[in-house]
């Protein structure tokens, strides 16, 4: 079975190689941000179709059961989790476990400063709390917050590499992955926030989220508005609620082909699994000096935006040790549904007419009510972000009821993209210093 899986991933890698050659050349040689090559776009369409065909063939093969692979249950040996990264930086760390009402066990980490204001950080899609520490001492956001005197906590959504336990479902079981970011917003975040406030004996905290970590906050505000009283301030890095105008060719092709739903209905439940074979392969391909290293940069750029010089080559092995960090295919499918909406809207998961009537009592899934997100909201986005694009963020800022006059900040560096909010070498000066200023303002701290 492991040989089948390894062969499949190797085939996908070989399929990806010709589609990214033009992209790699642009990344290596361009003096300015290049346009996404037309040939690469066409090849990506063929690639997506090939992947879907391959998945269909594997799903129909009775000898192959994608949801029965034991590699999903726990991180592989190459995964360097939050514990290892914080220890390497020389900071203290507490590990907590939070149980959700539906039986998931979530890892929550604390870099303690007792009796100090609390900041809670939440990761994005395919990431975990570990990614926040990639930049290391003096650059990583949680460590900067701790240095500034805050009691820092980090959450992990269900399915991430740090939160893969359930009271009666194994991560190999399809039922484990039957969730979207709706459940993270309605169940995971409230459970984590209640635990943090109880542990610190405080009544409210600051919330910092990246990408999907902002989506889940907006879901919580809409569906659990009582939690807005527990949030002093929200800071959204690359915030995502509306996705209509996204410029990611990869995501658009994936969604237009219906790939997430297609794969999910054929037994593939996890988005980009990270078994030991793939972890080892990433270490080999992405190491400094490897001829294949530009492929790793190209892969990140395909996801998050051209053209970034923000990620050091020497960071690649550490970055890809933890990325991708575990998500359900259904989470991506939920975003694809938002992309398919004709209007600029933000809605719950679409179960089709009959399912919607049974679940929601109406033909269409209900819209999230952003007017209930009453906490002070600060939004930081980037011009080169193809996922949290400027028009969508501006529309979001108009829908949120409590955005301060200077609460929307655009990072104008042309090369700064969606993942650079976490991995970018200049993230401290361009983003994190402003996060500290926003939170300090709410705490009335001198700046």
C-alpha positions in Angstrom: 0.0 0.0 0.0 2.8 2.4 0.9 4.5 1.7 -2.5 1.2 2.5 -4.3 1.0 5.8 -2.4 4.7 6.6 -3.1 4.3 5.9 -6.8 1.2 8.1 -7.0 3.0 11.1 -5.4 6.0 10.6 -7.6 3.7 10.5 -10.7 2.0 13.7 -9.5 5.4 15.3 -9.1 6.4 14.4 -12.6 3.2 15.8 -13.9 3.8 19.0 -12.1 7.3 19.4 -13.4 6.5 20.6 -17.0 3.7 22.8 -15.8 6.1 24.8 -13.6 9.2 25.1 -15.9 8.1 28.5 -17.2 7.2 29.6 -13.7 10.6 28.5 -12.3 12.4 30.4 -15.0 10.4 33.5 -14.2 11.0 33.2 -10.5 14.8 32.8 -11.0 15.4 35.4 -13.6 12.7 38.1 -13.5 13.7 41.5 -12.3 10.0 42.4 -11.8 6.9 40.5 -10.8 6.1 38.4 -13.8 2.7 37.7 -15.2 1.6 34.1 -14.8 2.8 32.4 -18.1 0.0 31.5 -20.5 1.6 28.2 -21.3 1.8 27.3 -17.6 -1.9 28.2 -17.2 -2.8 25.8 -20.0 -0.6 23.1 -18.7 -2.1 23.5 -15.2 -5.5 22.8 -16.6 -4.2 19.6 -18.2 -2.4 18.8 -14.9 -5.6 19.2 -12.9 -7.5 17.0 -15.3 -4.7 14.4 -15.1 -4.7 14.5 -11.3 -8.5 14.1 -11.3 -8.3 11.2 -13.7 -5.5 9.5 -11.7 -7.6 10.0 -8.5 -10.6 8.4 -10.2 -8.6 5.4 -11.3 -7.2 4.9 -7.9 -10.6 5.3 -6.2 -12.0 2.6 -8.5 -9.2 0.2 -7.8 -10.4 -2.2 -5.1 -6.9 -2.7 -3.9 -6.5 0.9 -2.9 -8.3 2.6 0.0 -7.1 6.2 0.5 -8.9 6.6 3.8 -7.1 3.5 5.3 -3.5 4.8 5.2 -2.0 4.8 8.7 0.4 7.6 7.8 -2.3 10.1 8.4 -2.7 9.4 12.1 0.3 11.2 13.3 3.0 13.6 12.0 6.0 12.0 10.3 9.5 12.1 11.7 10.4 15.2 9.6 7.6 17.3 11.2 9.1 19.8 13.6 6.2 20.9 15.7 5.7 23.9 17.9 7.4 22.3 20.9 10.7 21.8 19.0 10.7 25.2 17.3 10.0 27.1 20.6 12.6 25.1 22.4 15.2 25.9 19.7 14.4 29.6 20.2 15.0 29.3 24.0 11.5 30.3 25.2 9.3 28.6 27.8 6.3 26.7 26.5 3.2 25.1 28.0 1.2 22.5 26.1 -2.6 22.3 26.7 -5.3 20.1 25.3 -8.8 21.3 24.6 -11.8 19.1 23.9 -14.5 20.4 21.5 -18.2 19.6 22.1 -18.1 17.1 19.2 -15.1 15.2 20.5 -11.9 16.6 18.8 -8.8 17.2 21.0 -7.0 20.4 20.0 -3.4 21.3 20.9 -3.1 24.8 22.4 0.3 26.2 23.2 1.3 29.0 25.6 4.5 31.1 25.8 3.6 32.3 29.3 3.7 35.7 30.9 1.2 35.3 33.8 -1.1 38.2 34.6 -0.2 40.0 31.4 -2.6 40.8 28.5 -3.4 37.7 26.4 -2.9 37.4 22.7 -4.3 34.3 20.9 -3.0 33.4 17.4 -4.8 31.2 14.9 -3.2 29.7 11.7 -4.4 29.5 8.1 -5.4 26.7 5.8 -2.8 23.9 5.5 -0.8 25.5 8.3 -0.5 25.0 12.1 0.8 26.9 15.1 4.3 25.7 14.2 4.5 27.8 11.1 4.3 31.0 13.2 7.8 30.2 14.5 9.6 29.6 11.1 11.3 33.0 11.2 12.9 32.3 14.6 14.0 34.5 17.4 13.7 38.2 16.9 11.4 37.8 13.8 8.6 35.3 14.6 5.4 37.0 15.6 4.6 35.0 18.8 8.1 35.6 20.1 7.9 39.3 19.4 4.6 39.5 21.2 6.1 37.7 24.2 9.1 40.0 24.2 6.7 42.9 24.2 5.2 41.6 27.5 2.1 39.6 26.3 0.9 36.2 27.4 0.9 34.4 24.1 -1.3 31.5 23.1 -1.6 29.6 19.8 -4.5 27.5 18.7 -4.6 24.6 16.3 -7.8 23.7 14.3 -9.0 20.2 14.0 -7.1 18.2 11.4 -3.9 20.2 11.6 -0.7 18.3 12.3 -0.9 19.4 15.9 -4.6 18.4 16.4 -5.3 15.0 14.9 -7.1 13.2 17.8 -10.8 12.5 18.3 -12.5 10.6 21.2 -13.8 7.8 18.9 -12.5 8.5 15.4 -9.0 7.9 14.0 -7.5 10.2 11.5 -7.6 7.3 9.0 -11.4 7.3 9.2 -13.4 9.4 6.7 -15.6 10.7 9.4 -12.7 12.4 11.1 -12.4 14.8 8.1 -16.0 15.6 7.7 -15.8 19.3 8.6 -15.1 22.7 7.1 -13.9 26.0 8.5 -17.4 26.5 9.8 -16.9 23.9 12.5 -13.6 25.5 13.4 -15.3 28.8 13.9 -18.3 27.6 15.7 -16.7 24.9 17.9 -12.9 25.0 17.9 -12.4 28.7 18.5 -15.0 29.1 21.3 -13.6 26.0 23.0 -10.0 27.4 22.8 -11.0 30.9 23.9 -12.9 29.6 26.9 -9.9 27.5 27.9 -7.4 30.3 27.6 -9.5 32.8 29.6 -10.2 30.2 32.3 -6.4 29.4 32.5 -5.4 33.0 32.7 -8.3 34.3 34.9 -9.0 37.0 32.4 -12.2 38.2 30.7 -11.0 39.0 27.2 -8.1 38.6 24.9 -6.6 39.9 21.6 -7.0 37.7 18.5 -4.6 37.5 15.6 -5.4 35.3 12.7 -3.9 34.6 9.3 -5.9 33.7 6.2 -8.4 31.0 7.3 -7.6 32.0 10.8 -9.5 35.2 10.0 -12.3 33.3 8.2 -13.0 31.2 11.3 -13.1 34.4 13.4 -15.8 35.9 11.2 -17.7 32.7 11.4 -17.5 32.7 15.2 -18.6 36.4 15.3 -21.6 35.6 13.1 -22.7 32.4 14.7 -21.5 32.9 18.3 -21.7 36.7 18.7 -21.5 36.4 22.5 -17.8 35.8 22.0 -17.2 39.3 20.7 -17.3 40.5 24.3 -14.3 38.2 24.9 -12.2 39.8 22.2 -10.5 43.2 22.9 -9.2 43.5 19.4 -9.0 41.4 16.2 -6.0 41.7 13.8 -6.5 40.0 10.5 -3.4 39.2 8.4 -4.4 38.5 4.8 -8.1 38.4 5.9 -10.5 36.2 3.9 -14.3 36.3 3.9 -15.1 37.2 0.3 -13.1 35.4 -2.4 -14.9 36.5 -5.6 -12.0 38.4 -7.1 -9.1 36.1 -6.2 -6.3 36.0 -8.7 -4.8 32.6 -8.0 -4.9 30.6 -11.3 -4.2 27.4 -9.3 -7.2 27.8 -7.0 -9.5 28.9 -9.8 -8.6 25.9 -11.9 -9.0 23.6 -9.0 -12.4 25.0 -8.1 -13.7 25.3 -11.7 -12.9 21.6 -12.2 -14.7 20.7 -8.9 -11.6 18.8 -7.8 -12.2 19.0 -4.0 -15.8 17.6 -4.2 -14.8 15.1 -6.8 -11.9 13.7 -4.7 -13.8 13.8 -1.5 -16.7 11.7 -2.9 -14.1 9.1 -3.9 -12.6 8.7 -0.5 -9.9 11.3 -0.4 -10.6 13.3 2.7 -7.4 15.2 3.6 -6.0 18.1 1.6 -2.4 17.4 0.5 -1.5 14.7 3.0 2.0 14.9 4.4 3.1 11.2 5.0 6.7 10.3 5.7 7.5 9.6 2.1 6.5 13.1 1.0 8.3 14.7 4.1 11.5 13.0 3.1 11.1 14.0 -0.6 10.5 17.6 0.3 13.7 17.7 2.4 15.6 16.4 -0.6 14.0 18.7 -3.2 14.0 21.9 -1.1 17.5 21.8 0.4 19.8 24.8 -0.4 21.9 24.1 -3.4 19.6 21.4 -4.8 18.9 21.8 -8.5 15.2 21.2 -7.7 15.0 23.9 -5.1 13.4 26.5 -7.4 10.4 24.1 -7.7 9.7 24.6 -4.0 9.6 28.4 -4.6 7.4 27.9 -7.6 5.0 25.8 -5.6 4.6 28.5 -3.0 4.2 31.1 -5.6 1.5 29.1 -7.5 -0.5 29.1 -4.2 0.1 32.5 -2.8 1.3 35.1 -5.4 4.1 36.2 -7.7 6.8 37.3 -7.3 8.3 36.9 -3.8 11.9 37.3 -2.8 10.8 37.2 0.8 11.6 33.6 1.6 15.3 32.8 2.0 16.5 29.7 0.2 18.0 28.5 3.5 14.5 28.6 5.1 13.0 26.2 2.6 13.8 22.9 4.4 12.4 24.3 7.7 9.4 25.7 6.0 8.5 22.5 4.1 9.1 20.4 7.2 5.7 21.6 8.4 3.9 22.7 5.2 1.4 21.5 4.3 0.2 21.2 7.9 -3.1 19.3 7.6 -6.6 20.3 6.5 -9.7 18.6 5.2 -10.5 18.7 1.5 -14.0 19.9 2.6 -12.4 23.2 3.8 -11.1 23.9 0.4 -14.4 22.9 -1.1 -16.2 25.4 1.1 -13.9 28.2 -0.3 -14.6 26.9 -3.8 -18.3 27.3 -3.1 -17.7 30.9 -2.1 -15.8 31.5 -5.3 -18.8 30.2 -7.3 -21.2 32.7 -5.8 -22.4 35.3 -8.3 -22.7 37.9 -5.7 -20.1 39.1 -3.2 -21.2 36.9 -0.3 -20.1 34.7 2.6 -22.2 31.6 3.2 -22.3 28.4 5.0 -21.5 25.1 3.3 -23.8 24.2 0.4 -25.4 20.8 0.7 -27.5 21.3 -2.4 -31.2 22.0 -2.3 -32.4 18.9 -0.5 -29.6 18.9 2.0 -29.9 22.6 2.6 -33.6 22.2 3.4 -32.8 19.5 5.9 -30.0 21.3 7.5 -30.9 25.0 7.3 -34.6 25.0 6.4 -34.0 26.9 3.2 -32.9 26.1 -0.4 -29.7 28.1 -0.2 -27.2 28.0 2.7 -27.6 31.0 5.0 -25.2 33.9 4.7 -22.9 34.7 7.7 -23.9 38.0 9.4 -20.8 40.1 9.5 -22.6 42.9 11.3 -22.4 40.7 14.4 -18.6 40.8 14.3 -18.5 43.8 16.7 -15.0 43.5 18.1 -12.5 46.2 16.9 -11.1 44.9 13.7 -7.8 45.7 12.1 -7.0 44.3 8.6 -3.6 44.1 7.0 -3.3 42.9 3.4 -0.8 43.0 0.6 -0.9 44.2 -3.0 0.7 40.9 -4.3 -1.6 38.6 -2.4 -3.6 36.7 -5.0 -5.9 35.2 -2.3 -6.8 38.0 0.0 -7.1 40.6 -2.8 -7.5 44.3 -2.2 -11.1 44.6 -3.6 -12.3 41.8 -1.4 -10.6 43.2 1.7 -12.0 46.6 1.1 -15.5 45.2 0.7 -15.0 43.2 3.9 -14.0 46.4 5.8 -17.2 48.0 4.7 -19.3 45.1 6.0 -17.6 45.0 9.4 -19.2 47.4 11.9 -16.1 48.3 14.0 -13.1 49.0 11.8 -11.1 52.1 13.2 -10.5 54.9 10.7 -6.9 53.7 10.2 -7.7 50.0 10.7 -7.0 48.8 7.1 -3.4 48.7 6.1 -2.0 47.8 2.7 1.5 46.4 2.4 2.7 48.0 -0.8 5.9 46.0 -1.3 5.3 44.5 -4.8 6.8 41.2 -3.9 4.9 40.5 -0.6 2.4 37.8 -0.9 -0.1 35.7 1.1 2.4 33.4 2.8 4.9 36.1 3.4 2.7 37.2 6.3 4.1 34.1 8.0 7.4 33.4 6.2 8.5 36.7 4.8 11.9 38.0 5.8 10.5 41.6 6.1 7.3 40.6 7.9 8.4 42.1 11.1 8.9 45.6 9.7 6.0 45.5 7.2 3.4 43.6 9.3 4.3 42.6 12.9 5.3 46.0 14.1 1.9 47.2 13.2 0.2 44.3 14.9 2.0 45.3 18.1 1.0 48.9 17.6 -2.7 48.0 17.1 -2.8 45.7 20.2 -0.8 48.3 22.2 -3.4 50.9 21.3 -6.2 48.8 22.6 -4.2 48.2 25.8 -3.3 51.9 25.9 0.4 51.1 25.9 3.0 53.6 24.8 4.1 53.1 21.2 
